[in-house]
Amino acid sequence: MRRSLLGTTTSSRFSISSSSVILALWKEKKRVEMRNSGDWLYADDTTCGSPHWIGKGLTCVCFKPKGGNCQPICITLTPLQEERLRRLKRRMKVYFDASKLDHQDALRALWSASFPGEELKGLISDQWKEMGWQGRDPSTDFRGAGFISLENLLFFAKTFSTSFQNLLMKQGRKGVVFEYPFAVAGVNITFMIMQMLDLDAATKPRTFIRTVFLQMLSENEWAFDLLYCVAFVVMDKQWLETNATYMQFNDILKSTRVQLERELMIDDVLRIEDMPSYRLLF
C-alpha cells in the first residue's frame, strides 16, 4: 500500500471485504426503497438530526417521501473507516504554505514527475506556466483547495504516469481548438470532489454519495486520490467530446460530477477501481 506521495506507489487492487458486502446490500436496499416510495426528498437537519438514530460510529442518510416521515438508512462505520476519514479531513484542512520545506519539496517533486529531465529554475518561475498555472508562482493557485490539491496532482503523476503525461502534453488532440489550463483544472477538480463528497460536513452525512464513499475508503486509504484521477480523465473526455471552450469549463466540471455520482451508485461498483471510467486511466 502506498505510504508517501513522494515515495512508493499504491497497490491498485484490494480484496473484497465485509464492508463491500454491506455496501452492495445497502445499495440494493436504497434502489428498492427509492423505486417503491416514489418521489423522495432530502430531509433537513432538524428533522434528520434526532438523537435516537444518530450515534457514534454510525453514518446515516435521512430521506423522506413528500408529506411523509423521516426514514434514516444507517451503516456502521468501522474504527478503520473512522480513522481514515479523520486523516482525509486533516489533509483537507492543510493550506499550502510556500515557507514549509515539505510543501516546497512536493512542488519540486511535481515538476520532476511532470517534466523529467528538465531542470526547474526556481519555485517562482515562468516555467510553471508550461504546466497550466496562472502565473510564475503556483502557490497562489492552491488557495481554493489547499495542499491536498497538490498531493492529488502528484499522486496522479506518480501512479498513472502515462495518462498524466498524455493529458499534460495534450497528446492525440487533433482538431481541438481550445484547451484548458492543466494544473488549474486539477485544483478545481479537487475542490469539486470535496463538495460532491460533502466531506466538510459534520459527522452526519447528508448525501448517499458520501455514505458510498466512506465504505469505499475502507477498501483503500487512497480512495479520494484515485477518485481524483478518474475525475480528471472523465473531465478531459467530456471536454474533447463537446469541443468545449474555456468559458464552458464550469459546465464541463458539473457534467463530470454528474457522471461520477452516477457511476458511484452502480450496484457493482464497490471500489473506485470498479467504476466504468477507471479504465480511462490505462
N, C-alpha and C positions, 0 to 999 in steps of 0.2 A: 504494500500500500504506500502511496505517496506520502512523504513526511515533510518535505520542504519544497516550495516553489523554485528555489534556487538549486535544488539537488536532484534527487532521483525522481522518476516518473511514477505515476499512479498505475495500479492494476486496473484494467478496463472491464473485467468481468468478475462478478461475485455470485456466490451460490444463493439460491433462493432460501430465505429464512422464514420463520414462522410469521414475522411481521408482514412479509409479502403475501402470505396466505390470508392474513387478516385484511390486508388492503384489497385483495381480489374479492373477498366476501363482502367487504364494505361497499365497494364499487357496485357490485351486483345489487346489494340492498338499496343503494341510492337510486340506481337505474329503475328498479321495480317501483319504489315509492314515488319517484317523480312521474312515472308512467301512469300509475294508478290514481294519483292525487290530483292530477290536472295542473292548474296554474299555481306555482309556488312562489313565495316572495321571501327575501331575507328578513328575518326578524330584527328589530332594533335592539340595541344593547340593554335597554331597560327590561324588555320582555325576555330577552335571551339570557340575561345575566343572573337569573335566580340561583341561589347557592345550592339548591337541592340536587342539581345535576352537574354543577361545575366544581371540581375538586382537584386537588394536587395530583399531577400525573395523568390528567385527562385532557385530551384535545377534542373539543366539541364544536360542532357546527349546528346552528339552530335555524330551522326553517319553519315556515307556517303557510298553510294554504290561505287564500284570501278569505277573510272572515272567520278563520279557524284559530286554534290554539297553537302555541309554540311546540314544536316537536324536535328535540335535540337528537343528533346522531353523535355518539362519543366513541373514541378509540383510545385505549390506554397507551400513554407514552411510556416506553421503557426508560430505565436510567440512562442507557446509551443514547437514546434519541434526545432526552432532555439535555445531556451534556453536549452533544453535537450541536443542538440548537443554540445553546449558550455560547459555544465557540463561534458559531456563524454570526450571531448577533454582535459579539465582541469585535469580530473582523469588520462588520458594517459600521461600527462607531468610530473606527480609526480614520482620522483625517490625514491626508497626505501632508507631510512636513519635510520640506526640502532641506532642513537643517539636520535631519536624522540620517545617520550613516546607513542604516539598513534600508531606508527609503531611497537613498542615493544609489545603493548597490542594486536595488530592484530595478531602477531606471536603466542602469548600465547593463544589467542582465537582459532587459527587454530589448535594448539596442543590439546587443550581441546576438540574441536569438533572431532578431528581425533582419539584421544586415551582417551576417557572419563574414568576417574578414575585412570589414570596413571599420576603420578606427573612428571612434567618437571623439570629436574635438573638445566637447565640454557639455555639461548638463544644461547649459544655456547656449544654444547653437542653432543656426539656420538649418542644420541637418535634420532636426526634428520635423520640419515641415514636410520632408520626404515621406514621413510615416502618416501624415494627416493630422498633425497637431495644428492648432490655430496660429501659433506663433513660435518664437525661438525658445520659449520656456514652457515645457509641457506641464509643469507643476500647476500652472494656472487653470488647466482644463480638468483637474481632478476635483474641483470644488463641489460639483454636483453629486458625485458618487463616492468620493473618498479613496482611500488607499486600496480598498478591495477591487476597484476597477482596474488598477494597475496589476494587481495579483491575477485578475481574470485574464487580462491580455497576456501576461507571462505564462499562465497555465496553458492557454490556447497555443501559444508559440512553441512550448516545450512538449506538449502532449500530442498535438496534431500538427506537426511542423509543416507537412506538405500542404494541408488545407489552409493553414495560416498564411504560408508564403503565396499560395495561389490567389488568395483574397487581397493580400497586401500589395502584391506586384501586379494585380489586375490582369492575370493571365487568362487567355481564352475569352476576351471581352469584345469580340468583333461586333461592330455596329452600335456599341454603347456610346451615346452622346454625352451623358453626364455621369460623373462618378461622385460618390460620397467620400468625405474625409475619413479614412480608415480608423485612425485612433480615436477621434472624437465620436465616431459612431459606436466604437466599443464602449466608451464611457456611458453613452446614452443607453446602450443595451443593458449594462449592469443596473442602472437606475430603473429601467423598465421592469426587469426581473424582480427587483426588490419590491416594487409596487405590486406586481402581479401576485407574488407570494405572500404579501401582507405581513412581512417579517418584522416590521416596526410596531406591529400591534401588540397589545398586552397578551398575556398567556392564553386568553380565549381567542381562538381563530374565528374569523368572520367569513371565510370562504372555503368551498370544497377544495379548491386548488391547493391552499396552504396545508390542509389536512393530508392530501395525497402526497405532497412534497415531504412532509415530516416523516411519513412512512418510508419514502424512498431514501431519506437521509440515513436511516438505519442500515441500508444496504451499502451505502458508500458515503463516507465523510465528505467527499468532494463532489457531491451531487449538484451543489449550486454552481460550481465551476464547470462541470460537464454540461449542465443545462445552458450555461452561458455560451459555450462553444456551439451547441445545437442552435441556439437562438441566432448566433452570428451568421451561420450558413443559411438558415431559413430566411433571415432578413436579406442577405445577399441574393438569394434565389428569387425572392419576390421583387427585389429591385430590378433585376435583369428581365424578369418576365413582364413587368409592367413598363419597362423602359422609362423609369421614373427620373425626375429631376430633383435637385437638392431641395426645392421648395416643397416637395412631396415626402420628405424624409419622415416627418411625424406620422403621416398616413401609413407609410410602409411599416413603421415601428408598431403602430396599432394593429395592423393586419398580422404582423409577426406574433404579437401577443395572443391574438385570437387563435392562430394556428397552434401555438404551444399549448394553450389551455385545452384545445380540442384533443390534441394527442395525449396529454397527461390524463385525460379522463377515459381513454380507451381501456376496455376491460383487461386486455392482455398486457398493458403497459404497467409493469411492476417496478421497473428501474428506469433510469434515464436512458440506459443503453437499449431499452425496448421500444423507445419512441421511433416511429417510422422515419423521421427526419434525421435520426442519429447516423444513418448510413450516408448522409451527405458529407460527413466528415472524412470519408475514405474514397 
